[in-house]
Amino acid sequence: MDNVVSDSSSSRATHPFTVNEELSFEDAWLRVAELLQCAVATSQALAQPVAAPQRAVMHLVDMAKMVAERAVECMRPA
């Protein structure tokens, strides 16, 4: 993930990362989908009983991933 890097110069509480300003719209959506997939995989790898609020959050992450992937599909030539 060369396009998203840790930003040690900014306040960790507000902006722990920076995004490459040359990142295209399409590539940004691909990165969003990848990050969401990592969040889902991390959650599944924990393999611990998950409380209802955590399941709800993971459901929202999974939905966001699907929307991001659809956005990328819409931008590809037919």
C-alpha positions as CSV (number, residue, x, y, z in Angstrom):
1,M,0.0,0.0,0.0
2,D,2.4,2.6,-1.2
3,N,-0.4,5.2,-1.5
4,V,-1.3,5.3,2.2
5,V,1.6,5.8,4.6
6,S,2.0,6.6,8.3
7,D,2.3,10.3,9.0
8,S,4.6,10.7,12.0
9,S,4.5,14.5,11.7
10,S,0.8,14.9,12.3
11,S,-1.3,14.4,15.4
12,R,-2.0,10.6,15.7
13,A,-5.4,11.3,17.1
14,T,-6.6,13.2,14.1
15,H,-4.6,12.1,11.0
16,P,-2.4,9.0,11.6
17,F,-1.9,8.5,7.8
18,T,-1.5,10.5,4.6
19,V,-2.6,9.6,1.1
20,N,-0.5,10.1,-1.9
21,E,-1.9,13.2,-3.7
22,E,-1.3,11.5,-7.1
23,L,-3.6,8.6,-6.3
24,S,-6.3,8.4,-8.9
25,F,-10.0,8.2,-8.1
26,E,-10.1,4.6,-9.4
27,D,-7.1,3.6,-7.4
28,A,-8.4,5.2,-4.3
29,W,-11.6,3.1,-4.5
30,L,-9.5,0.0,-5.0
31,R,-7.5,0.9,-1.9
32,V,-10.8,1.4,0.0
33,A,-12.0,-2.0,-1.0
34,E,-8.6,-3.6,0.0
35,L,-8.6,-1.9,3.4
36,L,-12.2,-3.0,4.0
37,Q,-11.3,-6.6,3.0
38,C,-8.4,-6.5,5.5
39,A,-10.7,-5.3,8.2
40,V,-13.1,-8.2,7.5
41,A,-10.2,-10.7,7.4
42,T,-8.7,-9.4,10.6
43,S,-12.1,-9.7,12.3
44,Q,-12.5,-13.3,11.1
45,A,-8.9,-14.2,12.0
46,L,-9.6,-13.3,15.6
47,A,-12.1,-16.2,15.7
48,Q,-13.5,-15.1,19.1
49,P,-17.1,-14.9,20.0
50,V,-18.2,-11.5,18.7
51,A,-20.7,-9.3,20.6
52,A,-23.7,-8.0,18.6
53,P,-22.3,-4.4,18.3
54,Q,-19.1,-5.8,16.8
55,R,-21.0,-8.0,14.4
56,A,-23.0,-5.0,13.3
57,V,-19.8,-3.0,12.6
58,M,-18.4,-5.9,10.6
59,H,-21.6,-6.1,8.7
60,L,-21.3,-2.4,7.8
61,V,-17.7,-2.8,6.8
62,D,-18.7,-5.7,4.5
63,M,-21.5,-3.6,3.0
64,A,-19.1,-0.7,2.4
65,K,-16.6,-3.1,0.7
66,M,-19.3,-4.3,-1.6
67,V,-20.3,-0.7,-2.5
68,A,-16.6,0.2,-3.1
69,E,-16.2,-2.8,-5.4
70,R,-19.3,-1.9,-7.3
71,A,-18.1,1.7,-7.7
72,V,-14.9,0.3,-9.3
73,E,-16.9,-2.0,-11.6
74,C,-18.9,1.0,-12.8
75,M,-15.8,2.9,-13.8
76,R,-14.4,0.1,-15.9
77,P,-15.1,0.2,-19.6
78,A,-17.8,-2.2,-20.7
